[in-house]
Amino acid sequence: MAISYFGGSAITIYGAYLKIMHQLNASTFFQIGLLVSLIFIVLAIIEIFSSKKINPFERGLWLFGFLCFNVITGFLYLTRARRRIVNS
C-alpha cells in the first residue's frame, strides 16, 4: 500500500514537472502516476469497506475523504488509521 501511494505521488509530481518544462512523454508519466494513485485509492476503499472494526458512518467519512481530498486522506490512512482498521 505504501509503495503504491508514494510511488504514484512521485510519478505524478515528476510528470507535472516534465509538463512544466515542456518535455516529451510528460503526459505519459503524469497519466501513469494518476493511474497508480487511483489503484491505491481503490485498494484503500476496499480495505475500509471490508473491515468489521469500524462503523458505517466512519466508512462514509473515509469514502468522502478519499473522493474529495485523496492526497491528505491517503497519507492519514497510511500513517494513522490503517493498523487500527485492518489489524486490530
Distance bins in CASP14 RR format, pairs under 12 A and 6 or more apart:
PFRMAT RR
TARGET T0000
AUTHOR 0000-0000-0000
RMODE 2
METHOD distances of the structure
MODEL  1
1 7 0 0 0 0 0 1 0 0 0 0 0
1 8 0 0 0 0 0 1 0 0 0 0 0
1 36 0 0 0 0 0 1 0 0 0 0 0
1 39 0 0 0 0 0 1 0 0 0 0 0
1 40 1 0 0 1 0 0 0 0 0 0 0
1 41 0 0 0 0 0 1 0 0 0 0 0
1 42 0 0 0 0 0 1 0 0 0 0 0
1 43 1 0 0 1 0 0 0 0 0 0 0
1 44 1 0 0 1 0 0 0 0 0 0 0
1 45 0 0 0 0 0 1 0 0 0 0 0
1 46 0 0 0 0 0 1 0 0 0 0 0
1 47 0 0 0 0 1 0 0 0 0 0 0
1 48 0 0 0 0 0 1 0 0 0 0 0
1 74 0 0 0 0 1 0 0 0 0 0 0
1 75 0 0 0 0 0 1 0 0 0 0 0
1 77 0 0 0 0 1 0 0 0 0 0 0
1 78 1 0 0 1 0 0 0 0 0 0 0
1 79 0 0 0 0 0 1 0 0 0 0 0
1 81 0 0 0 0 0 1 0 0 0 0 0
1 82 1 0 0 1 0 0 0 0 0 0 0
1 83 0 0 0 0 0 1 0 0 0 0 0
1 85 0 0 0 0 0 1 0 0 0 0 0
1 86 0 0 0 0 1 0 0 0 0 0 0
2 8 0 0 0 0 0 1 0 0 0 0 0
2 9 0 0 0 0 0 1 0 0 0 0 0
2 10 0 0 0 0 0 1 0 0 0 0 0
2 40 0 0 0 0 1 0 0 0 0 0 0
2 43 0 0 0 0 0 1 0 0 0 0 0
2 44 0 0 0 0 0 1 0 0 0 0 0
2 74 0 0 0 0 0 1 0 0 0 0 0
2 75 0 0 0 0 0 1 0 0 0 0 0
2 77 0 0 0 0 0 1 0 0 0 0 0
2 78 1 0 1 0 0 0 0 0 0 0 0
2 79 0 0 0 0 1 0 0 0 0 0 0
2 82 0 0 0 0 1 0 0 0 0 0 0
3 9 0 0 0 0 0 1 0 0 0 0 0
3 10 0 0 0 0 0 1 0 0 0 0 0
3 11 0 0 0 0 0 1 0 0 0 0 0
3 36 0 0 0 0 1 0 0 0 0 0 0
3 39 0 0 0 0 0 1 0 0 0 0 0
3 40 0 0 0 0 1 0 0 0 0 0 0
3 43 0 0 0 0 0 1 0 0 0 0 0
3 78 0 0 0 0 0 1 0 0 0 0 0
4 10 0 0 0 0 0 1 0 0 0 0 0
4 11 0 0 0 0 0 1 0 0 0 0 0
4 12 0 0 0 0 0 1 0 0 0 0 0
4 33 0 0 0 0 1 0 0 0 0 0 0
4 35 0 0 0 0 0 1 0 0 0 0 0
4 36 1 0 1 0 0 0 0 0 0 0 0
4 37 1 0 0 1 0 0 0 0 0 0 0
4 38 0 0 0 0 1 0 0 0 0 0 0
4 39 1 0 1 0 0 0 0 0 0 0 0
4 40 1 0 1 0 0 0 0 0 0 0 0
4 41 0 0 0 0 1 0 0 0 0 0 0
4 42 0 0 0 0 1 0 0 0 0 0 0
4 43 1 0 0 1 0 0 0 0 0 0 0
4 44 0 0 0 0 1 0 0 0 0 0 0
4 74 0 0 0 0 0 1 0 0 0 0 0
4 77 0 0 0 0 0 1 0 0 0 0 0
4 78 0 0 0 0 1 0 0 0 0 0 0
5 11 0 0 0 0 0 1 0 0 0 0 0
5 12 0 0 0 0 0 1 0 0 0 0 0
5 33 0 0 0 0 0 1 0 0 0 0 0
5 36 0 0 0 0 1 0 0 0 0 0 0
5 37 1 0 0 1 0 0 0 0 0 0 0
5 38 0 0 0 0 0 1 0 0 0 0 0
5 39 0 0 0 0 1 0 0 0 0 0 0
5 40 1 0 1 0 0 0 0 0 0 0 0
5 41 0 0 0 0 1 0 0 0 0 0 0
5 43 0 0 0 0 1 0 0 0 0 0 0
5 44 0 0 0 0 1 0 0 0 0 0 0
5 66 0 0 0 0 0 1 0 0 0 0 0
5 70 0 0 0 0 1 0 0 0 0 0 0
5 71 0 0 0 0 1 0 0 0 0 0 0
5 72 0 0 0 0 0 1 0 0 0 0 0
5 73 0 0 0 0 0 1 0 0 0 0 0
5 74 1 0 0 1 0 0 0 0 0 0 0
5 75 1 0 0 1 0 0 0 0 0 0 0
5 76 0 0 0 0 0 1 0 0 0 0 0
5 77 0 0 0 0 1 0 0 0 0 0 0
5 78 1 0 1 0 0 0 0 0 0 0 0
5 79 0 0 0 0 0 1 0 0 0 0 0
5 82 0 0 0 0 0 1 0 0 0 0 0
6 12 0 0 0 0 0 1 0 0 0 0 0
6 13 0 0 0 0 0 1 0 0 0 0 0
6 33 0 0 0 0 0 1 0 0 0 0 0
6 36 0 0 0 0 1 0 0 0 0 0 0
6 37 0 0 0 0 0 1 0 0 0 0 0
6 40 0 0 0 0 1 0 0 0 0 0 0
6 71 0 0 0 0 0 1 0 0 0 0 0
6 74 0 0 0 0 0 1 0 0 0 0 0
6 75 0 0 0 0 1 0 0 0 0 0 0
6 78 0 0 0 0 1 0 0 0 0 0 0
6 79 0 0 0 0 0 1 0 0 0 0 0
7 13 0 0 0 0 1 0 0 0 0 0 0
7 14 0 0 0 0 1 0 0 0 0 0 0
7 29 0 0 0 0 0 1 0 0 0 0 0
7 32 0 0 0 0 1 0 0 0 0 0 0
7 33 1 0 0 1 0 0 0 0 0 0 0
7 34 0 0 0 0 0 1 0 0 0 0 0
7 35 0 0 0 0 0 1 0 0 0 0 0
7 36 1 0 0 1 0 0 0 0 0 0 0
7 37 0 0 0 0 1 0 0 0 0 0 0
7 39 0 0 0 0 0 1 0 0 0 0 0
7 40 0 0 0 0 1 0 0 0 0 0 0
8 14 0 0 0 0 1 0 0 0 0 0 0
8 15 0 0 0 0 0 1 0 0 0 0 0
8 16 0 0 0 0 0 1 0 0 0 0 0
8 29 0 0 0 0 0 1 0 0 0 0 0
8 30 0 0 0 0 0 1 0 0 0 0 0
8 31 0 0 0 0 0 1 0 0 0 0 0
8 32 0 0 0 0 1 0 0 0 0 0 0
8 33 1 0 1 0 0 0 0 0 0 0 0
8 34 1 0 0 1 0 0 0 0 0 0 0
8 35 0 0 0 0 1 0 0 0 0 0 0
8 36 1 1 0 0 0 0 0 0 0 0 0
8 37 1 0 1 0 0 0 0 0 0 0 0
8 38 0 0 0 0 1 0 0 0 0 0 0
8 39 0 0 0 0 1 0 0 0 0 0 0
8 40 1 0 0 1 0 0 0 0 0 0 0
8 41 0 0 0 0 0 1 0 0 0 0 0
8 70 0 0 0 0 0 1 0 0 0 0 0
8 71 0 0 0 0 0 1 0 0 0 0 0
8 74 0 0 0 0 0 1 0 0 0 0 0
9 15 0 0 0 0 0 1 0 0 0 0 0
9 16 0 0 0 0 0 1 0 0 0 0 0
9 33 1 0 0 1 0 0 0 0 0 0 0
9 34 0 0 0 0 0 1 0 0 0 0 0
9 36 0 0 0 0 1 0 0 0 0 0 0
9 37 1 0 0 1 0 0 0 0 0 0 0
9 40 0 0 0 0 1 0 0 0 0 0 0
9 41 0 0 0 0 0 1 0 0 0 0 0
9 70 0 0 0 0 0 1 0 0 0 0 0
9 71 1 0 0 1 0 0 0 0 0 0 0
9 72 0 0 0 0 0 1 0 0 0 0 0
9 74 0 0 0 0 1 0 0 0 0 0 0
9 75 0 0 0 0 1 0 0 0 0 0 0
9 78 0 0 0 0 0 1 0 0 0 0 0
10 16 0 0 0 0 0 1 0 0 0 0 0
10 17 0 0 0 0 0 1 0 0 0 0 0
10 29 0 0 0 0 0 1 0 0 0 0 0
10 30 0 0 0 0 0 1 0 0 0 0 0
10 32 0 0 0 0 0 1 0 0 0 0 0
10 33 0 0 0 0 1 0 0 0 0 0 0
10 36 0 0 0 0 1 0 0 0 0 0 0
10 37 0 0 0 0 0 1 0 0 0 0 0
11 17 0 0 0 0 0 1 0 0 0 0 0
11 18 0 0 0 0 0 1 0 0 0 0 0
11 26 0 0 0 0 0 1 0 0 0 0 0
11 28 0 0 0 0 0 1 0 0 0 0 0
11 29 1 0 1 0 0 0 0 0 0 0 0
11 30 0 0 0 0 1 0 0 0 0 0 0
11 31 0 0 0 0 1 0 0 0 0 0 0
11 32 1 0 1 0 0 0 0 0 0 0 0
11 33 1 1 0 0 0 0 0 0 0 0 0
11 34 0 0 0 0 1 0 0 0 0 0 0
11 35 0 0 0 0 1 0 0 0 0 0 0
11 36 1 0 0 1 0 0 0 0 0 0 0
11 37 0 0 0 0 1 0 0 0 0 0 0
11 38 0 0 0 0 0 1 0 0 0 0 0
11 39 0 0 0 0 0 1 0 0 0 0 0
11 40 0 0 0 0 0 1 0 0 0 0 0
12 18 0 0 0 0 0 1 0 0 0 0 0
12 19 0 0 0 0 0 1 0 0 0 0 0
12 26 0 0 0 0 0 1 0 0 0 0 0
12 27 0 0 0 0 0 1 0 0 0 0 0
12 28 0 0 0 0 0 1 0 0 0 0 0
12 29 0 0 0 0 1 0 0 0 0 0 0
12 30 1 0 0 1 0 0 0 0 0 0 0
12 31 0 0 0 0 1 0 0 0 0 0 0
12 32 0 0 0 0 1 0 0 0 0 0 0
12 33 1 0 1 0 0 0 0 0 0 0 0
12 34 1 0 1 0 0 0 0 0 0 0 0
12 35 0 0 0 0 1 0 0 0 0 0 0
12 36 1 0 0 1 0 0 0 0 0 0 0
12 37 1 0 0 1 0 0 0 0 0 0 0
12 38 0 0 0 0 0 1 0 0 0 0 0
12 40 0 0 0 0 0 1 0 0 0 0 0
12 70 0 0 0 0 0 1 0 0 0 0 0
12 71 0 0 0 0 1 0 0 0 0 0 0
13 19 0 0 0 0 0 1 0 0 0 0 0
13 20 0 0 0 0 0 1 0 0 0 0 0
13 26 0 0 0 0 0 1 0 0 0 0 0
13 29 0 0 0 0 1 0 0 0 0 0 0
13 30 0 0 0 0 1 0 0 0 0 0 0
13 33 0 0 0 0 1 0 0 0 0 0 0
13 34 0 0 0 0 0 1 0 0 0 0 0
13 36 0 0 0 0 0 1 0 0 0 0 0
13 37 0 0 0 0 0 1 0 0 0 0 0
13 71 0 0 0 0 0 1 0 0 0 0 0
14 20 0 0 0 0 0 1 0 0 0 0 0
14 21 0 0 0 0 0 1 0 0 0 0 0
14 23 0 0 0 0 0 1 0 0 0 0 0
14 25 0 0 0 0 0 1 0 0 0 0 0
14 26 0 0 0 0 1 0 0 0 0 0 0
14 28 0 0 0 0 0 1 0 0 0 0 0
14 29 1 0 1 0 0 0 0 0 0 0 0
14 30 0 0 0 0 1 0 0 0 0 0 0
14 32 0 0 0 0 1 0 0 0 0 0 0
14 33 0 0 0 0 1 0 0 0 0 0 0
14 34 0 0 0 0 0 1 0 0 0 0 0
14 36 0 0 0 0 0 1 0 0 0 0 0
15 21 0 0 0 0 1 0 0 0 0 0 0
15 22 0 0 0 0 0 1 0 0 0 0 0
15 23 0 0 0 0 1 0 0 0 0 0 0
15 24 0 0 0 0 0 1 0 0 0 0 0
15 25 0 0 0 0 1 0 0 0 0 0 0
15 26 1 0 1 0 0 0 0 0 0 0 0
15 27 0 0 0 0 1 0 0 0 0 0 0
15 28 0 0 0 0 1 0 0 0 0 0 0
15 29 1 1 0 0 0 0 0 0 0 0 0
15 30 1 0 1 0 0 0 0 0 0 0 0
15 31 0 0 0 0 1 0 0 0 0 0 0
15 32 0 0 0 0 1 0 0 0 0 0 0
15 33 1 0 0 1 0 0 0 0 0 0 0
15 34 0 0 0 0 1 0 0 0 0 0 0
15 36 0 0 0 0 0 1 0 0 0 0 0
16 23 0 0 0 0 0 1 0 0 0 0 0
16 26 0 0 0 0 1 0 0 0 0 0 0
16 27 0 0 0 0 0 1 0 0 0 0 0
16 29 0 0 0 0 1 0 0 0 0 0 0
16 30 1 0 0 1 0 0 0 0 0 0 0
16 31 0 0 0 0 0 1 0 0 0 0 0
16 33 0 0 0 0 1 0 0 0 0 0 0
16 34 0 0 0 0 0 1 0 0 0 0 0
17 23 0 0 0 0 1 0 0 0 0 0 0
17 26 0 0 0 0 1 0 0 0 0 0 0
17 29 0 0 0 0 1 0 0 0 0 0 0
17 30 0 0 0 0 1 0 0 0 0 0 0
18 24 0 0 0 0 1 0 0 0 0 0 0
18 25 1 0 0 1 0 0 0 0 0 0 0
18 26 1 1 0 0 0 0 0 0 0 0 0
18 27 0 0 0 0 1 0 0 0 0 0 0
18 28 0 0 0 0 1 0 0 0 0 0 0
18 29 1 0 1 0 0 0 0 0 0 0 0
18 30 1 0 0 1 0 0 0 0 0 0 0
18 31 0 0 0 0 0 1 0 0 0 0 0
18 32 0 0 0 0 0 1 0 0 0 0 0
18 33 0 0 0 0 0 1 0 0 0 0 0
19 25 0 0 0 0 0 1 0 0 0 0 0
19 26 1 0 1 0 0 0 0 0 0 0 0
19 27 1 0 0 1 0 0 0 0 0 0 0
19 28 0 0 0 0 0 1 0 0 0 0 0
19 29 0 0 0 0 1 0 0 0 0 0 0
19 30 1 0 0 1 0 0 0 0 0 0 0
19 31 0 0 0 0 0 1 0 0 0 0 0
20 26 0 0 0 0 1 0 0 0 0 0 0
20 30 0 0 0 0 0 1 0 0 0 0 0
21 29 0 0 0 0 0 1 0 0 0 0 0
23 29 0 0 0 0 1 0 0 0 0 0 0
23 30 0 0 0 0 0 1 0 0 0 0 0
25 31 0 0 0 0 0 1 0 0 0 0 0
25 32 0 0 0 0 0 1 0 0 0 0 0
26 32 0 0 0 0 0 1 0 0 0 0 0
26 33 0 0 0 0 0 1 0 0 0 0 0
27 33 0 0 0 0 0 1 0 0 0 0 0
27 34 0 0 0 0 0 1 0 0 0 0 0
28 34 0 0 0 0 0 1 0 0 0 0 0
28 35 0 0 0 0 0 1 0 0 0 0 0
29 35 0 0 0 0 0 1 0 0 0 0 0
29 36 0 0 0 0 0 1 0 0 0 0 0
30 36 0 0 0 0 0 1 0 0 0 0 0
30 37 0 0 0 0 0 1 0 0 0 0 0
31 37 0 0 0 0 0 1 0 0 0 0 0
31 38 0 0 0 0 0 1 0 0 0 0 0
32 38 0 0 0 0 0 1 0 0 0 0 0
32 39 0 0 0 0 0 1 0 0 0 0 0
33 39 0 0 0 0 1 0 0 0 0 0 0
33 40 0 0 0 0 0 1 0 0 0 0 0
34 40 0 0 0 0 0 1 0 0 0 0 0
34 41 0 0 0 0 0 1 0 0 0 0 0
34 70 0 0 0 0 0 1 0 0 0 0 0
34 71 0 0 0 0 0 1 0 0 0 0 0
35 41 0 0 0 0 0 1 0 0 0 0 0
35 42 0 0 0 0 0 1 0 0 0 0 0
36 42 0 0 0 0 0 1 0 0 0 0 0
36 43 0 0 0 0 0 1 0 0 0 0 0
37 43 0 0 0 0 0 1 0 0 0 0 0
37 44 0 0 0 0 0 1 0 0 0 0 0
37 66 0 0 0 0 0 1 0 0 0 0 0
37 70 1 0 0 1 0 0 0 0 0 0 0
37 71 0 0 0 0 1 0 0 0 0 0 0
37 73 0 0 0 0 0 1 0 0 0 0 0
37 74 0 0 0 0 1 0 0 0 0 0 0
37 75 0 0 0 0 0 1 0 0 0 0 0
38 44 0 0 0 0 0 1 0 0 0 0 0
38 45 0 0 0 0 0 1 0 0 0 0 0
38 66 0 0 0 0 0 1 0 0 0 0 0
38 67 0 0 0 0 0 1 0 0 0 0 0
38 70 0 0 0 0 1 0 0 0 0 0 0
39 45 0 0 0 0 0 1 0 0 0 0 0
39 46 0 0 0 0 0 1 0 0 0 0 0
39 70 0 0 0 0 0 1 0 0 0 0 0
40 46 0 0 0 0 0 1 0 0 0 0 0
40 47 0 0 0 0 0 1 0 0 0 0 0
40 66 0 0 0 0 1 0 0 0 0 0 0
40 70 0 0 0 0 1 0 0 0 0 0 0
40 71 0 0 0 0 0 1 0 0 0 0 0
40 73 0 0 0 0 0 1 0 0 0 0 0
40 74 1 0 0 1 0 0 0 0 0 0 0
40 75 0 0 0 0 0 1 0 0 0 0 0
40 77 0 0 0 0 1 0 0 0 0 0 0
40 78 0 0 0 0 1 0 0 0 0 0 0
40 82 0 0 0 0 0 1 0 0 0 0 0
41 47 0 0 0 0 0 1 0 0 0 0 0
41 48 0 0 0 0 0 1 0 0 0 0 0
41 62 0 0 0 0 0 1 0 0 0 0 0
41 63 0 0 0 0 0 1 0 0 0 0 0
41 65 0 0 0 0 1 0 0 0 0 0 0
41 66 1 0 1 0 0 0 0 0 0 0 0
41 67 0 0 0 0 1 0 0 0 0 0 0
41 68 0 0 0 0 0 1 0 0 0 0 0
41 69 0 0 0 0 0 1 0 0 0 0 0
41 70 1 0 1 0 0 0 0 0 0 0 0
41 71 0 0 0 0 0 1 0 0 0 0 0
41 73 0 0 0 0 1 0 0 0 0 0 0
41 74 1 0 0 1 0 0 0 0 0 0 0
41 77 0 0 0 0 1 0 0 0 0 0 0
41 78 0 0 0 0 0 1 0 0 0 0 0
42 48 0 0 0 0 0 1 0 0 0 0 0
42 49 0 0 0 0 0 1 0 0 0 0 0
42 63 0 0 0 0 0 1 0 0 0 0 0
42 66 0 0 0 0 1 0 0 0 0 0 0
42 67 0 0 0 0 0 1 0 0 0 0 0
42 70 0 0 0 0 0 1 0 0 0 0 0
43 49 0 0 0 0 0 1 0 0 0 0 0
43 50 0 0 0 0 0 1 0 0 0 0 0
43 66 0 0 0 0 0 1 0 0 0 0 0
43 74 0 0 0 0 0 1 0 0 0 0 0
43 77 0 0 0 0 0 1 0 0 0 0 0
43 78 0 0 0 0 0 1 0 0 0 0 0
43 82 0 0 0 0 0 1 0 0 0 0 0
43 86 0 0 0 0 0 1 0 0 0 0 0
44 50 0 0 0 0 0 1 0 0 0 0 0
44 51 0 0 0 0 0 1 0 0 0 0 0
44 59 0 0 0 0 0 1 0 0 0 0 0
44 62 1 0 0 1 0 0 0 0 0 0 0
44 63 0 0 0 0 1 0 0 0 0 0 0
44 65 0 0 0 0 0 1 0 0 0 0 0
44 66 1 0 0 1 0 0 0 0 0 0 0
44 67 0 0 0 0 0 1 0 0 0 0 0
44 70 0 0 0 0 1 0 0 0 0 0 0
44 73 0 0 0 0 1 0 0 0 0 0 0
44 74 1 0 0 1 0 0 0 0 0 0 0
44 75 0 0 0 0 0 1 0 0 0 0 0
44 76 0 0 0 0 0 1 0 0 0 0 0
44 77 1 0 1 0 0 0 0 0 0 0 0
44 78 0 0 0 0 1 0 0 0 0 0 0
44 81 0 0 0 0 1 0 0 0 0 0 0
44 82 0 0 0 0 1 0 0 0 0 0 0
44 85 0 0 0 0 1 0 0 0 0 0 0
44 86 0 0 0 0 0 1 0 0 0 0 0
45 51 0 0 0 0 0 1 0 0 0 0 0
45 59 0 0 0 0 1 0 0 0 0 0 0
45 60 0 0 0 0 1 0 0 0 0 0 0
45 62 1 0 0 1 0 0 0 0 0 0 0
45 63 1 0 0 1 0 0 0 0 0 0 0
45 64 0 0 0 0 0 1 0 0 0 0 0
45 65 0 0 0 0 0 1 0 0 0 0 0
45 66 1 0 1 0 0 0 0 0 0 0 0
45 67 0 0 0 0 1 0 0 0 0 0 0
45 70 0 0 0 0 0 1 0 0 0 0 0
45 73 0 0 0 0 0 1 0 0 0 0 0
45 74 0 0 0 0 0 1 0 0 0 0 0
45 77 0 0 0 0 1 0 0 0 0 0 0
45 85 0 0 0 0 0 1 0 0 0 0 0
46 59 0 0 0 0 0 1 0 0 0 0 0
46 62 0 0 0 0 0 1 0 0 0 0 0
46 63 0 0 0 0 0 1 0 0 0 0 0
46 66 0 0 0 0 0 1 0 0 0 0 0
46 85 0 0 0 0 0 1 0 0 0 0 0
46 86 0 0 0 0 0 1 0 0 0 0 0
47 53 0 0 0 0 0 1 0 0 0 0 0
47 54 0 0 0 0 0 1 0 0 0 0 0
47 59 0 0 0 0 0 1 0 0 0 0 0
47 62 0 0 0 0 1 0 0 0 0 0 0
47 63 0 0 0 0 0 1 0 0 0 0 0
47 66 0 0 0 0 0 1 0 0 0 0 0
47 74 0 0 0 0 0 1 0 0 0 0 0
47 77 0 0 0 0 1 0 0 0 0 0 0
47 78 0 0 0 0 0 1 0 0 0 0 0
47 81 0 0 0 0 0 1 0 0 0 0 0
47 82 1 0 0 1 0 0 0 0 0 0 0
47 83 0 0 0 0 0 1 0 0 0 0 0
47 84 0 0 0 0 0 1 0 0 0 0 0
47 85 1 0 0 1 0 0 0 0 0 0 0
47 86 1 0 1 0 0 0 0 0 0 0 0
47 87 0 0 0 0 0 1 0 0 0 0 0
48 54 1 0 0 1 0 0 0 0 0 0 0
48 55 0 0 0 0 0 1 0 0 0 0 0
48 56 0 0 0 0 0 1 0 0 0 0 0
48 58 0 0 0 0 1 0 0 0 0 0 0
48 59 1 0 1 0 0 0 0 0 0 0 0
48 60 0 0 0 0 1 0 0 0 0 0 0
48 61 0 0 0 0 1 0 0 0 0 0 0
48 62 1 0 1 0 0 0 0 0 0 0 0
48 63 1 0 0 1 0 0 0 0 0 0 0
48 64 0 0 0 0 0 1 0 0 0 0 0
48 65 0 0 0 0 0 1 0 0 0 0 0
48 66 0 0 0 0 1 0 0 0 0 0 0
48 73 0 0 0 0 0 1 0 0 0 0 0
48 74 0 0 0 0 0 1 0 0 0 0 0
48 77 0 0 0 0 1 0 0 0 0 0 0
48 81 0 0 0 0 1 0 0 0 0 0 0
48 82 0 0 0 0 1 0 0 0 0 0 0
48 84 0 0 0 0 0 1 0 0 0 0 0
48 85 1 0 0 1 0 0 0 0 0 0 0
48 86 0 0 0 0 1 0 0 0 0 0 0
49 56 0 0 0 0 1 0 0 0 0 0 0
49 58 0 0 0 0 0 1 0 0 0 0 0
49 59 1 0 1 0 0 0 0 0 0 0 0
49 60 0 0 0 0 1 0 0 0 0 0 0
49 62 0 0 0 0 1 0 0 0 0 0 0
49 63 1 0 0 1 0 0 0 0 0 0 0
49 66 0 0 0 0 0 1 0 0 0 0 0
49 85 0 0 0 0 0 1 0 0 0 0 0
49 86 0 0 0 0 0 1 0 0 0 0 0
50 59 0 0 0 0 0 1 0 0 0 0 0
50 85 0 0 0 0 1 0 0 0 0 0 0
50 86 0 0 0 0 1 0 0 0 0 0 0
51 58 0 0 0 0 1 0 0 0 0 0 0
51 59 0 0 0 0 1 0 0 0 0 0 0
51 62 0 0 0 0 1 0 0 0 0 0 0
51 77 0 0 0 0 0 1 0 0 0 0 0
51 81 0 0 0 0 0 1 0 0 0 0 0
51 82 0 0 0 0 1 0 0 0 0 0 0
51 83 0 0 0 0 0 1 0 0 0 0 0
51 84 0 0 0 0 1 0 0 0 0 0 0
51 85 1 0 1 0 0 0 0 0 0 0 0
51 86 1 0 0 1 0 0 0 0 0 0 0
51 87 0 0 0 0 1 0 0 0 0 0 0
51 88 0 0 0 0 1 0 0 0 0 0 0
52 59 0 0 0 0 0 1 0 0 0 0 0
52 85 0 0 0 0 1 0 0 0 0 0 0
52 86 0 0 0 0 0 1 0 0 0 0 0
52 88 0 0 0 0 0 1 0 0 0 0 0
53 59 0 0 0 0 0 1 0 0 0 0 0
53 81 0 0 0 0 0 1 0 0 0 0 0
53 82 0 0 0 0 0 1 0 0 0 0 0
53 83 0 0 0 0 0 1 0 0 0 0 0
53 84 1 0 0 1 0 0 0 0 0 0 0
53 85 1 0 1 0 0 0 0 0 0 0 0
53 86 0 0 0 0 1 0 0 0 0 0 0
53 87 0 0 0 0 1 0 0 0 0 0 0
53 88 1 0 0 1 0 0 0 0 0 0 0
54 60 0 0 0 0 1 0 0 0 0 0 0
54 61 0 0 0 0 1 0 0 0 0 0 0
54 62 1 0 0 1 0 0 0 0 0 0 0
54 63 0 0 0 0 0 1 0 0 0 0 0
54 77 0 0 0 0 0 1 0 0 0 0 0
54 81 0 0 0 0 1 0 0 0 0 0 0
54 82 0 0 0 0 0 1 0 0 0 0 0
54 84 0 0 0 0 1 0 0 0 0 0 0
54 85 1 0 1 0 0 0 0 0 0 0 0
54 86 0 0 0 0 0 1 0 0 0 0 0
54 88 0 0 0 0 0 1 0 0 0 0 0
55 61 0 0 0 0 1 0 0 0 0 0 0
55 62 0 0 0 0 0 1 0 0 0 0 0
55 85 0 0 0 0 0 1 0 0 0 0 0
56 62 0 0 0 0 0 1 0 0 0 0 0
56 63 0 0 0 0 0 1 0 0 0 0 0
57 63 0 0 0 0 0 1 0 0 0 0 0
57 64 0 0 0 0 0 1 0 0 0 0 0
58 64 0 0 0 0 0 1 0 0 0 0 0
58 65 0 0 0 0 0 1 0 0 0 0 0
58 77 0 0 0 0 0 1 0 0 0 0 0
58 81 0 0 0 0 1 0 0 0 0 0 0
58 84 0 0 0 0 0 1 0 0 0 0 0
58 85 0 0 0 0 1 0 0 0 0 0 0
59 65 0 0 0 0 0 1 0 0 0 0 0
59 66 0 0 0 0 0 1 0 0 0 0 0
59 81 0 0 0 0 0 1 0 0 0 0 0
59 85 0 0 0 0 1 0 0 0 0 0 0
60 66 0 0 0 0 1 0 0 0 0 0 0
60 67 0 0 0 0 1 0 0 0 0 0 0
60 68 0 0 0 0 0 1 0 0 0 0 0
60 73 0 0 0 0 0 1 0 0 0 0 0
61 67 0 0 0 0 0 1 0 0 0 0 0
61 68 0 0 0 0 0 1 0 0 0 0 0
61 69 0 0 0 0 0 1 0 0 0 0 0
61 73 0 0 0 0 1 0 0 0 0 0 0
61 76 0 0 0 0 0 1 0 0 0 0 0
61 77 0 0 0 0 0 1 0 0 0 0 0
61 81 0 0 0 0 0 1 0 0 0 0 0
62 68 0 0 0 0 0 1 0 0 0 0 0
62 69 0 0 0 0 0 1 0 0 0 0 0
62 70 0 0 0 0 0 1 0 0 0 0 0
62 73 1 0 0 1 0 0 0 0 0 0 0
62 74 0 0 0 0 1 0 0 0 0 0 0
62 76 0 0 0 0 1 0 0 0 0 0 0
62 77 1 0 0 1 0 0 0 0 0 0 0
62 80 0 0 0 0 0 1 0 0 0 0 0
62 81 1 0 0 1 0 0 0 0 0 0 0
62 82 0 0 0 0 0 1 0 0 0 0 0
62 84 0 0 0 0 0 1 0 0 0 0 0
62 85 0 0 0 0 1 0 0 0 0 0 0
63 69 0 0 0 0 0 1 0 0 0 0 0
63 70 0 0 0 0 0 1 0 0 0 0 0
63 73 0 0 0 0 1 0 0 0 0 0 0
63 77 0 0 0 0 0 1 0 0 0 0 0
64 70 0 0 0 0 0 1 0 0 0 0 0
64 73 0 0 0 0 1 0 0 0 0 0 0
65 71 0 0 0 0 0 1 0 0 0 0 0
65 72 1 0 0 1 0 0 0 0 0 0 0
65 73 1 0 1 0 0 0 0 0 0 0 0
65 74 0 0 0 0 1 0 0 0 0 0 0
65 75 0 0 0 0 0 1 0 0 0 0 0
65 76 0 0 0 0 1 0 0 0 0 0 0
65 77 0 0 0 0 1 0 0 0 0 0 0
65 81 0 0 0 0 0 1 0 0 0 0 0
66 72 0 0 0 0 1 0 0 0 0 0 0
66 73 1 0 1 0 0 0 0 0 0 0 0
66 74 1 0 0 1 0 0 0 0 0 0 0
66 75 0 0 0 0 0 1 0 0 0 0 0
66 76 0 0 0 0 0 1 0 0 0 0 0
66 77 1 0 0 1 0 0 0 0 0 0 0
66 78 0 0 0 0 0 1 0 0 0 0 0
66 81 0 0 0 0 0 1 0 0 0 0 0
67 73 0 0 0 0 1 0 0 0 0 0 0
67 74 0 0 0 0 0 1 0 0 0 0 0
68 74 0 0 0 0 0 1 0 0 0 0 0
69 75 0 0 0 0 1 0 0 0 0 0 0
69 76 0 0 0 0 1 0 0 0 0 0 0
69 77 0 0 0 0 0 1 0 0 0 0 0
70 76 0 0 0 0 0 1 0 0 0 0 0
70 77 0 0 0 0 1 0 0 0 0 0 0
71 77 0 0 0 0 0 1 0 0 0 0 0
71 78 0 0 0 0 0 1 0 0 0 0 0
72 78 0 0 0 0 0 1 0 0 0 0 0
72 79 0 0 0 0 0 1 0 0 0 0 0
72 80 0 0 0 0 0 1 0 0 0 0 0
73 79 0 0 0 0 0 1 0 0 0 0 0
73 80 0 0 0 0 0 1 0 0 0 0 0
73 81 0 0 0 0 1 0 0 0 0 0 0
73 82 0 0 0 0 0 1 0 0 0 0 0
74 80 0 0 0 0 1 0 0 0 0 0 0
74 81 0 0 0 0 1 0 0 0 0 0 0
74 82 0 0 0 0 1 0 0 0 0 0 0
75 81 0 0 0 0 0 1 0 0 0 0 0
75 82 0 0 0 0 0 1 0 0 0 0 0
76 82 0 0 0 0 1 0 0 0 0 0 0
76 84 0 0 0 0 0 1 0 0 0 0 0
76 85 0 0 0 0 0 1 0 0 0 0 0
77 83 0 0 0 0 0 1 0 0 0 0 0
77 84 0 0 0 0 0 1 0 0 0 0 0
77 85 0 0 0 0 1 0 0 0 0 0 0
77 86 0 0 0 0 0 1 0 0 0 0 0
78 85 0 0 0 0 0 1 0 0 0 0 0
78 86 0 0 0 0 0 1 0 0 0 0 0
81 87 0 0 0 0 0 1 0 0 0 0 0
81 88 0 0 0 0 0 1 0 0 0 0 0
82 88 0 0 0 0 0 1 0 0 0 0 0
END
